[in-house]
Amino acid sequence: MVSAEKIKKFFLFGGLACIAIMPFLVRSGGSAINANTDDTVVILTGHNENLRFEFSQGFQKWYRERTGRTVFVDWRYLGGVSEIVRYLDSVYGSAFRQYWEKDLGRPWTAEVQKAFVQRSADESKWGSGIEREVCEAFYNSKITSAIDILFGGGVSEFIVQANRGAIVDSGFLGEHPELFCDGCIPHFVGAEELWDGNGRWFGQSLSTFGILRNRAALAALGLEDGDVAQWEQLADPRLFGAVALVDPTKSSALLKAYEMIVQQQIFFRRKELEAAGDRRSSWKNDGQAAREGWMRGLRLLQRIAGNTRYFSDAPSKMVQDVASGNSAVGIIVDFIGNGQAAFDRSRCGWERLNFILPVNGSAISPDPIAILRGAPNESVAKLFLEYILGEEGQKVIAFRIGTPGGPIRNELYRPPVNVNVYADCYAAYRTSCDNQMDAIAHAALSVDASATAHLYNTLKWIVKFALMVPQKELVEAWSAILTARREGRFANAEKAMEIMEDFSGFAYDEANETLAAVLQPSQPSLSLATQRKIVERFKRQYELAKHVAESGRQMH
């Protein structure tokens, strides 16, 4: 039971969070605020200023030609997906409480609060009594966040926000059948859905994940391009202290990359079992490859984390670290990696930075956009979607600077979702999106995403509590193991590795159960206790591994 005191604290802190966050809801994108414009569209995003500028300029021109009116694109930049999700949860929570108390004239109780926090768009889960009344009131309301569009992030976060009622069907899908068809924007690319069949979100470009390499920094470590071309090679001891990673709780894109690393290990294990003649061993049949590949993937992520200098809270910081040579390699989304490499090449005159996709180690993921519940400028928001998904907006995504319909000052290096932009007549205008699509096809995994789909959020918390929070202890343990190997104390190193790599409780079939309190935090105190328990367990584990690796060192 949630106490009244806890409810008061929740909304007090929620209100304070909103107040604290408002200064960071910056308006930017290359346009000054202009009170004289006819219309406005408000967009909440984590995308960088380059993209915001290009879409502001392109949409304003398109809108004037289309409607004869002027429009101001009011960008609200919050940073990573986690900050955006917290903001939406807070603002819709505050709006619903006001609606419940003032419009409906009903008291706000612990039961109401609990029903709202645990709400679901699936009517079959509404239950009865106050739970159903709360869900009916919220999902049938026009409650607003005062923002029109959510732009950018991971599909999984958009699905969650659709389930929580922040993202809604605005009718855009049914109004534009000409856009959503195989001849324009297909529903699927391979097994990846490009737009929601219920019309709640739409992929506006494609992305995948790979490795940004600083070739000068690698050369200083005695490494060449071929030494860092696969995910597994990021665990190379020669890269100790030279790998840059991003906090998966702050970037859904990077969490997807970590999932790709695990999926690749499932793919490799399946191939091994098939080569041995055991055709039953595909994850589709008995799950052996999935179970064993999952554990291999966790251990590979652990060794890569042992090589990292830090977990950044933003991809941009990690990219700058690789560009400066403070780190030699980093895991990043393709358009950021390609954009940074191109910028660096224009300045230094050679390919000092380059971005690669590991073979059989990546997959396509759409970058979504959606209209939010209660959008105050819904008609303008729909026109923005029409622009960005049509050829005009897709050219800005894919074309080079100075080409007809292309960007003004920033090439975005993004493969478009609209197949018309891949026409031969545009081949001379496109940036690297053709090469990107070829590379994606070459790198694409041959494993069904459902092998890890149910463990996607679980993986995020495993990385955080087992690798990121106790990173200092992990790095020290990994360093001690590498030292033991160099000094020939192989028995110590092997025993220490066994201790370090102990993921008991996080196997394929039990990981969700171990993290149940974190995945469904209906009791915050229980969730926090579980988090602390996991962190302390791995800290002790790494400290013991370090001790074992160092034992006997003085006698050597």
Protein Blocks (a to p, Z undefined) as FASTA:
>chain_A
ZZfklmmmmmmmmmmmmmmmmmmmcceehiacdfkbmbdcddddfbdfklmmmmmmmmmm
mmmmmnopacddddddebjfklmmmmmmmmmmmmmmmmmmmmnopacdfklmmmmmmgcf
blklnogajllmmmmmmmmpccdehiabdgedjfklmmmmmmnomaccehlmmmmmmlnc
fklmgfbghjbcfbdfklpaccfbdcdddddddfklmmmnopafklmmbfklmmgmklgo
iaccddfklomklmmmmmmmmmmmmmmmmmmmmmnopaklpmklnommmmmmmmmmmmmm
mmmmmmpmbdcfbfklmmmmmmnomambdcddfklmmmmmmmmmmmnopafbccdddehi
accddddddddehiablmlmmmmmmmmmmmklmmmmmmcehiahiafklcfhiacfblkl
mpmklmmmpcclmmmmmmmmmmpccbdfklmmmmmmmmmmmmmmmmmmmmmmmmmmmmmm
mmmmmnopamlmmmmmmmmmmcghiafklmmmmmmmmmmmmblmlmmmmmmmmmmmmmmm
mmmmmmmmmgoklmZZ
